Structures are given as structure tokens and as C-alpha cells.
Amino acid sequence: MSEIRIVCPQCSATNLLPSGRLGDGPKCGKCKESLFQAHPVELSAVTFERHVQRNDIPILVDFWAPWCGPCLAMAPAFEEAAEKLEPNVRFAKLNTEEEQMVGARFGIRSIPTMVLFRDGKEVARQSGAMMSGDILRWVESVV
């Protein structure tokens, strides 16, 4: 059985797990918190790099801002999709108001914008608010 790297949503430590054990409720070897919490991880500029570069599972990042009505409207749908797709896909949120340089680096021109990363590289992008079922179908079509 191969091993897979999973970054802890709490302490950002990188954990090695047997790939067949992702659904067994694994805990972080450093902080002992659950590696999968069925809701999006809040990222900062510092934690963004670690999560995107070191997770061996795809990571879907919602670029959003607290003043954005469509972002706030989509938040429950994004959370619901996270509940359904973890541990196969990590869901994360990055506040572009607080982390403007990260948003600029990825050319985020409108929000909400979801970007799917795999192996540290962008593989798909979708702008505009979506409902949970639409998020699920889109992610499953590109993963």
C-alpha cells in the first residue's frame, strides 16, 4: 500500500498515511487533531503554500471576501460539498481581502472563484457562485 501526504488543517504539519486509510478518521501525528473535519480549511498566505504544495490529494480553494454577497451565499454550498468529498478532496478558503498578494498571484479578478490544485499546480478554475450539487459535479468532472 502506498503512502500519501496530508497536511493537517490545524497545525499545518505534513502527515504520511497509507492511501487506503484516508477514510478511517486519521489524526495528525503532531497535534492529534483530525486530518479531515468535513469543512473547509481557512488558509493564510503562509499556510496556502504548504497546503497546495504538500497535499497529495487535490485541494479546492475558494477565493472569496467577506464583503462579497455571492461569496457569502455560496459558503453553505461549499461547506456541504466539503462534507461529501472529503477525504478525497481537501476544501479550503482564502480571504482575498486579507491575502491580496495570493489572489493577485493567481490572477483572481472576480470572486468567488474556485481553483482546483493537484500536485501544486492549477488544474481547473470556475468563477461565480455555485450550488452544492454544481460544485460536486464540477469537481468530480475534473478530478
C-alpha atoms as one frame of an Amber mdcrd trajectory, in Angstrom:
protein
   0.000   0.000   0.000   1.419   3.399  -0.963   1.677   6.371   1.349   0.022
   9.725   0.835   0.879  13.137   2.304  -1.890  15.035   4.077  -1.385  18.488
   5.607  -3.115  18.990   8.961  -5.832  21.672   8.827  -4.980  22.729  12.396
  -1.182  22.865  12.688  -0.138  22.506   9.013   2.155  19.556   9.775   2.601
  17.135   6.882   1.492  13.593   7.738   2.230  10.363   5.846  -0.673   7.912
   5.735  -1.356   4.645   3.973  -3.501   5.648   0.976  -6.158   3.081   1.836
  -6.711   4.589   5.301  -7.915   8.094   4.375 -11.500   7.270   5.328 -10.571
   5.802   8.719 -10.597   9.101  10.626  -6.831   9.680  10.692  -5.336  12.089
  13.208  -2.338  14.385  12.941   0.859  12.908  14.345   1.857  16.323  15.729
  -1.273  17.947  17.222  -3.528  14.826  17.371  -6.455  16.654  15.716  -8.496
  15.035  12.951  -6.950  15.408   9.492 -10.395  15.593   7.907 -13.092  17.707
   9.529 -15.672  17.794   6.708 -15.454  21.556   6.358 -13.131  23.957   4.526
  -9.734  24.902   5.944  -9.114  28.640   6.366  -5.844  29.483   4.631  -3.442
  32.383   5.001  -0.609  33.335   2.667   1.721  31.220   4.826  -0.460  28.098
   5.023  -1.627  28.354   1.398   1.728  27.240   0.002   2.055  24.317   2.382
  -1.451  23.003   1.677  -1.257  23.401  -2.102   2.288  22.030  -2.454   2.298
  19.217   0.106  -1.152  17.603  -0.033  -1.196  14.549  -2.279  -4.961  14.828
  -2.635  -6.492  17.579  -4.796  -7.252  20.828  -2.988 -10.134  23.096  -3.985
  -9.584  26.697  -2.893 -12.453  29.179  -2.729 -11.049  32.690  -3.246 -13.599
  34.954  -1.519 -14.045  38.169   0.508 -16.331  38.991   3.456 -17.992  41.928
   1.624 -18.938  39.759  -1.391 -22.634  38.818  -1.398 -22.303  35.903  -3.853
 -19.339  34.587  -1.807 -21.431  34.588   1.358 -24.356  32.998  -0.468 -22.111
  30.194  -1.800 -20.407  29.480   1.552 -23.012  26.940   2.805 -22.916  25.095
  -0.547 -19.105  24.969  -0.431 -19.292  23.600   3.124 -21.840  20.972   2.067
 -19.656  19.880  -0.847 -16.687  19.557   1.537 -18.715  17.198   3.734 -19.384
  14.967   0.730 -15.982  14.934  -0.985 -13.518  14.788   1.910 -11.210  12.869
   2.331 -10.732  12.554  -1.428 -10.525  16.323  -1.971  -9.404  18.957   0.545
 -11.598  22.081   0.599 -10.089  25.414   1.613 -10.957  29.115   1.662  -8.668
  32.080   1.132  -9.882  35.573   2.054  -8.654  37.776  -0.802  -9.270  40.908
   1.250  -6.670  39.775   3.790  -4.372  37.937   1.362  -4.369  40.210  -1.685
  -0.948  39.076  -2.914  -2.053  35.440  -3.221  -5.175  36.460  -5.133  -3.097
  38.668  -7.427  -0.553  35.907  -7.999  -3.296  33.649  -9.349  -4.990  36.397
 -11.348  -8.208  36.327  -9.334 -10.274  39.078 -10.978 -13.735  38.174  -9.748
 -14.982  36.400  -6.667 -15.999  33.861  -5.755 -13.508  31.911  -7.826 -12.720
  28.285  -7.089  -9.358  26.897  -8.173  -8.581  23.188  -8.067  -4.926  22.307
  -7.456  -3.270  18.937  -7.854   0.422  18.308  -7.188   0.913  22.032  -6.579
  -0.449  23.063  -9.979  -3.733  24.632 -11.009  -5.799  22.101 -12.957  -9.191
  23.834 -13.160 -10.888  27.137 -12.353 -14.513  28.207 -12.001 -15.741  31.735
 -11.291 -19.157  32.624  -9.917 -21.317  31.277  -7.128 -22.469  27.685  -7.438
 -24.846  25.449  -5.543 -23.560  22.336  -3.760 -24.633  19.901  -6.480 -22.964
  22.040  -9.150 -19.725  22.172  -7.130 -19.789  18.386  -6.695 -20.380  17.730
 -10.398 -17.697  20.223 -11.461 -15.057  18.832  -9.059 -15.851  15.221  -9.924
 -15.586  16.041 -13.651 -12.048  17.396 -13.287 -10.645  15.116 -10.565
